[in-house]
Amino acid sequence: MSLSAEEIVELSKRYTLYDWQAQSKASPMAVERAEGVYFHTVDGRRFMDFNSQLMGVNIGHGDKRVIDAIAKQGETLPYISPFMAYETRALLGRKLAELWPGDMEKTFFTLGGAEANENAIRMARAYTGRQKVMARYRSYHGSTYLTGNLTGDPRRWPNEDPPAPGIVRVQDPYHGTRRGFESADTALESLEETIELEGPATIAAFILETVTGTNGILIPPDGYLRGVRELCTRYGIVMIADEVMCGFGRTGEWFAVNHWDVVPDLMSTAKGLTSSYLPLGAVAISPRVAAHFDEHVFWGGLTYNSHPLSCAAALATIDVMEQDDLVGNAKRLEPMMRAQHEALSAKHPSVGRHRNIGLFGIIELVKDRETMEPLSPFDVNNDTMVAINKALLDRGLFTMVRWNGIMTNPPLCITEEELAEGFAIIDAVLDLADEAAQG
């Protein structure tokens, strides 16, 4: 049976529930296949994927090396209980121990980033015997009850009925398009004041995205992460680095913390771990936290923890990243993406701010560069941004357009020529933003 695009969409909407939207507003594309930095719809359109779907398809789409590894694993051991040991789990665990920052060695597997963060919090509370968790505004940590409440953006609001107990909110160094970033010293002074007022002996963990993803590709000012590490060490607080989006090469290092030579106590990953080919998350655990569970039960578990097919996908994905030097490619293309951003800023008065680290980037649009008023307000995709998103799609570019931001997060396998192709489309579409800004 071969369904038309219209039939696929109709059946999908009728029988399945789409997330993060009212079902009457859902308008999914019927996708047939994907290769490299492109995906193709059933009705014959081709789109450049400039957001790696949900910032996760790091090696690009349709890599046969990973697909073959999944199939090979399925032929011998498609599933086994997480209480068992098997070769692919053993090899993946050893490989991750080689890649994790510093002396981190042990890994707990989950099925995604939210579960990784949830279990990292569980570990921190068990290890410290404390309950409070600090989390930042302008963050996203998942959509389970706990991780949704840890999240510091409007996606949390409908999920706070009632709010999860024990969460302490702190500010990010970034304060929006108008104000931009404060200094590391100012942010750290505020953080330490919050720690002192809450009571250091009551705080189990501080969870933060190393480089914040969907809330704006927020690159911490130099000195901030090292300061966070020092404060957590001083007060016995477990530092949890959420690298679900920024990990596995996205920033031009295997992990974003490596840019600042910081080793957290726990680190959550997912997405790029398998290039999103199969669900898998992981918590990297420092020796001192791992040692706690040598004699204490870890009261957590998942049926699909260390699923063989997912572990095979992860092992093959890491192999592809090493063979093709994709972390190096992200690093090499970082200045080229920055130059593209700068060229757009020089040409288009609607470009207020831009930033990238590796192939993790954003363009922030404004009405007026003097006031830096965002082209669309906080938590609103206004008619102008909706029109910009439609124009990008009409020209064959798929990316995340959120509030006043256009994300530039392509797969790490992208070439310089393909990168230029994507930015040429954004260039053409920004005329719409300029008109709105001038109007």
N, C-alpha and C positions, 0 to 999 in steps of 0.2 A: 504493500500500500504506500502510495506517495501523496501526501497531503499538500494542498496549496498553502501559500502564506496566510491567506485569510482564514482557512480552516484551522491551521495550527494556532493562530492567535485566538480564534473564537473558542476552541476547545480548551486551550490553556487558561483563558480567563474564566470560562464556565466551571471548570473542574479543579482549578488550583488557585491558591490565594497568594497574591503578590504582596511583598512586604514594603513597609515604609510609604504606603499610599492608599488612598481610598480606591476601592476596586473599580468604581465607575470612571476614575481618571487614568487607570492603567492603560498604557499604549505600548506594549512590548514589540520589539522587532522579531520576526521569525528568521532565526539564524540557521544556516545550513552547514557551514564549515568555516575553519579559520586556519591561517598559515602565517607564520612570521609575525609581522606587525599589522596584519590585515585580517578582518573577518568578512564573510560574505553572507548575504541574506538569501532566502529561498527565492525571492523575486529578482535575483541577479545583481543587486547593488553591492559595491565594495566599500568598506569603511576602514580607514586607518585608525587603529586603536591607540589613542593618545593618552589613555589613562590606565593601560594594562588591565582593562575591565575594572575591578575594584582594587587597583594598585597591587596586583598579585601575580599577573602572568609575566614574570620577570624574564624568562628565557624566550618568550615569544610563543605563539600558538602552534600547536600541531607538530611538535618535535618528535620524530619517529623513535629516537633513542629512548625517550621516556615512555612512550606508548608501548614499545616492544618490551621494556622492562616490566611494565605493569602486566602485560599479557603473559610473559614468562613466569612471573610469580603466581599468577592465577592458575597456571597449569599444574603447579605442584602443591601450593598451600594458599588458597584464597582467603581463608580465615582460620585463626586459632585463638583460643582464650588468651587474654593478656597475662594470665598467670603462667603461661608457657614461655619457653625461650626458643628462638629459631634464628637461622643464620642472618637473614636480612635485618632483623631487629638488632642483632649483635653488631653487624657491620655499620649500620647507620649510627648506633650509639657511639661507636669508636670514632667514626668520621666526624660527628658533631663535636665530640670532645676535642678534636684537633682544631676545629673552627671557632668554638666559643671563645669569648674574650678572656684573657688572663688565665687563672687557674680553674675556671669553671669546667666541670667535667661530666657530672651526672645530668640526665635528661628525663623528664616526665612527659609522656606523650598524651595529647588530647586530640580532638577532632577539629579544632579551630582556634582562632585567637581569643574569642570570648571565654571559652573553657580554659585556655591557658592562663588568662588573667584571673579567672575565678579561682583556679587551683593555686596560683601563686599567692593570692591573698590568704587562702586556707593554710598554706605552708608558713607564711609569715606569722600568722596568728598563733599557729601551733608552736612555732619555734620561739617566739618572744613571750608567749603567754599574755599578750596584750590584745586589745580589740579594735582600737581606732585605726583608720586608714586615711591618710591624706591623699587628695587627688586635686588636680588643677581644673580651673575653668579652661574653656577652649580645648577640651580633650575628647577623645572617643575611645572607649575601652571594650565595647561590645553591647549586646542587647539582651543578655540574661538579666534577671532581676538585680543581682548584685552589680554586674558590670554596667548595666544601664544606669544604675544609680551612681556609680563611680564617674560616669561620663559627664563632662562639663559643658555640654551644649544643649540646645533646645530638644534634642531627642530624648533627654532625660525627663523632661517635665511631665509628659503623660504617664510615665512609669514610676512616679513618686507617690503612689497612693496605696499604702503609706510609704514614706521614704525609708530606705534601708538604714538601720541604725549604725552609728559609729563612723560615719564619713565626715571628714573635715575638709572643707573646700579652701584652696589657696589660689592666688592669682598666678597666671602665666606671665613671663616677662613681656609678652606682646599684648598690646591694649587696643587693637583694632586699627583700621586703615587710617583714621585721623591721627592717632597718637603714636602709632608704631611701637618700637621696642624701648623698654627702659634698660638701664645698664645692669650687668650681672650683679654688681654690688648692691644696687637698690633692691633687686628682686630677692637676693639672698638675705638681706636684712629683714625684709617683710616675712620671708619664710621662717627665719629663726624666731622672729617675734611670735608667729603663730604657734610654733612648736613650744615655746616657753609658756604661752598663755593656755594652751591645751593640756600641758603637762607631758614632758618627754616620756615619762614612765608609763603613760597610757597609750602611746602610739606604736602600733605594730609595724606599719609600713608607709612608705611614700611611693605611689605609683605614678609614673609619668611617661608619656611618649617621648623618646629621645629627640626625634624630630617629629613634631605633630603633623598628622596627615590631613584628614578631611576638613579640619578647621583652619587650614591655610598654609601648609608647609612651613611651619614655624621653626626656624633654625635658631637654637639657643645662642645667646651672645657668649663669646669666649669667656671662660671662667665660671660660667653658671653651673654646668654639669659637675665640674670638679668641686665647686662649692657645695652642691647638693650632696655629693659623695662624702665630703668632709663632715657636713652636719649630720648625715645619717650615721656615720661611724661614731661621731662624738656622743650622740644621744641613744645609740643602740637601736636605731630604726632600720628596718630592712628596706633597702633601695631596690625597687622593682622597675626595670626599664622595659617599657612596652615597645617592642620592635616588630610588631605584627605587620605594619606597613613599611617601615623604613629599613627593615633588616634584609639580609640576603642580597646584598649588592646594590640596592636601590640608590644609596648615597655615594657610591664609589668606594666604599669599604664593605667588607663582609657584613659588619654591623656598625650602625651609626655611632655607638659609644666609642668606637675605635678612633674616630676623628679627634677625640679629646682625651684619649688614653684613660678612660674611666672603666672600671670593672664593677658592675652592679652585684648585688647579692642574689637576685633572681632576674631572669630575662625571659619575656614571653615572645614567641615567634609563631608564625603560621604563613599564610598566603604564599610568599616567595619560596618557602621551604619545599613545596612541591610544584612551584609555579602555578598553583591553583588547579593542577590537573586532577588531583584527588584531595579530599579533606584531610588535613593533618595540622595539628598545632604542637608546640613543644615549649616546655619550661626548662631553661638552663638553670642549674642549681650550683651555688658556690659550695666548696667543700665544708665550710662550717655549718651551713644550713643542712646540707645533705647528711652530715654526721649525726644531727639530731635524730634523724629517722632510722639510724642504725639500731637503736634500742627503743624507739617510740613508734607506735603504729601511725602511718599516714592514713587518716580516715577519709579517703577519697578514692574514687575509681570510676572507670568508664568501660562499657562493654567493648567499645572499639578502640581503646587505648592500644597503641602500637599495632594497628591493623596492618596485616602483611602487604596488601596492595598499596596502601598509602606509604608505608615505609619503603617499598620498592620504588615508588614514584619519587620520593625524597632523595634516595640514594642516587638515582639516575639523574635527577635534576641538578644535584651538586656536581656530579661528574660532568654534565653538559656545561655548567657554569665555569668549571675549571678548564675543560678542553677548549672552550671558545673564549676564554678570558673575559667573561661578561662583566665582572666587577671592574676590571681594567677598562673596559669599553665605557662603562658609566663614568669612570674618572676622566677618561680622555675626552668624552663629549660634554663634560660639565662646562668648560669655558665656551664651547660652541653653543650650548643652550643659553648661557648667560649673554652671549653676543646677540643671539636672536631676540632675547628679551629686551636688551638695550636698544636694538634697532627698532623694535616696536614702540618703545618708550619715546625714542627720538622722533618718530613719525606721527604717533597718535596721542593727542592731548588727553585722551580718556585713560591712558595707562598711568596710574598713580604710583603703584609700587610693583616690584617684581623681585623674585628671589628663586634660587635653586641651589641644591647641593647634590652633586651627581646628576642623575636624571629624575630628580624629585623637585618639581617646580610649580610655580603659580604666577599668574598675572592678576593684579588687583586693579579693578576699573573704578574711576572716580568721575564725579560730575565737574569738579573744579580742582585743579592742582594746588591752588592757593589754600583752599579750606580743607582739601582732601576728603570732601564729603563722598562717601561710597556711592557708586552708580545705582546700587540697590541696597536697601537698608539691611541691617542685621536680621537674620532669620526670614528674609523675604527674597524670592526670585520674582522680581517685578516684570512687567511686560517687556521691557528692554532686554533683560537677561534671557527671558524665554525666547525672544526673537533671535538673539545672538546664538543660543543653543540650536534653534531650528536652522539657522543659516549655516552653522558649522556642519550639521548633519546633511543638509542639502548639498553641501560641497564635498561630502564624503569623509568628514572627520568626526570621530566619536571621542568625547572626553567628558569629564565632570565639570559642569557649570553650576556653581553653588553660590548663592547670594551675589556678591560682586566679583567673584573669582573665577578664572578659567584655569583649570589644572593642566599641567604639561608633564605627564608621567608615563612616557611610552615604555614598551618592553626594552630591556637592556641590550637586546640584539639589534636595535635600530642602527642604521648607518647614518653617516653625516648627510647624505643625499635625502634619505627618507625624513630625517629630522627637519631639513629645510623645506621639504614638501609639506609637512604638517604646519610649520610656521607660516608658510605662504598662504595657507587657507585662513589661519587666524588673522593674518595681516589684512586680507580682503574683507573679512567679517567685521573687523574693528571699526570700519567706517560707520557701521550702525551705532556703535558706542560713542564715537566722536559726535555724531549728529545729536544723540540724546544729551551728551554732555554740554554741547553748545546751546542746545535748546533750553 
